Amino acid sequence: MVTKKVTVVNEQGVHMRPAGIIAKVVKEHPECEVTLIANGKEAKAKAPMQIMAACMKQGCEVEIVCNGADEQAVVDEIAALFESGFDE
């Protein structure tokens, strides 16, 4: 299991578009289970609606938890999305 904490930097937080991007990346790695923890809520990263329900706004700290094959690569890829502000 690998974890990494990131901060939401994009102004609008994690809305439908970023949530969809995260879910798409995670679905490309079916052998790795990914959970996002924010605001005391856990969200399966394959489910955009669960991601949005965690209410990740700008400045929110998010813990990415990956367990499975290529877990370090997956956590790094998702962390890079958060750090780039999802190119918004």
N, C-alpha and C positions, 0 to 999 in steps of 0.2 A: 504494500500500500504506500502511495506517495501522496503528499498533500502540499499545497502552496496557497498562501494568502495573497490576494490582489485587492486593489481598490478600484471601484468603478470611477472612471475618469470622464466618460462622455456626459455632456450636459443633461441629456434627457434620461439618463439611467438605462437600465436594461428593459427595453420595451419589446414589442413583437419582432422587429427586425433582428436585433442582437440575439434574442432568445432563439429565433429560427436558425441563425448562424451557428450558435453553440450546439443545438440539437443536431444539425447536419454534420458537424465535425465529429460529434460523439457517435453518431450512427455509422460513420465510416470506420469505426473501431469497435465492432460488436463484441470482441473478446475482452473489452475493458469496461468495467462498471464505473460510471462517473456520477458523483453527487456534488451539488453546490450547497454550501451552508452559508446563510446570510440572515441577519435579523432574527436569529433563533429558529429559523425554518430550514428544513432540508428539502431540496428539489432534485428529482432525477433529471440529469442533464439531457436525456433523450426526449423530455416532455416540455415543449415550449410554454404550455399553460402553467405548469408547475414552476418553471423558472420565473415567469412573470408574477406569479402569486407570491413569490418571496420579496417583492417590492424593493428591488435593488436600485436605489437612487444614487446620484452622483455623490461620491465620498464614502459610500457604503463599503465595508470590508467584506470580502467574499472568500471563503475557504473552498478550494477545489480539491476534492478527494477522488483519487483514481486507484482502482484495484483491478489488476489483470495484466494481460500481455501488453507490452509497450507502454506501461503506465507513465513512465517519465516523459516520453515523447508526447503523449496525450495531454498530460498536465501542462507541459511547456507550450503546446499549441494553443490550448484554451487560455492560458495566462497571457500569451502574446495578443490574443484577441482583446482581452480586457485592457491591457496596457496600451494598445493602439486606439482605444476608444471605439472599436469596431469600425474604424475608418469613417467616422461620422464627422 
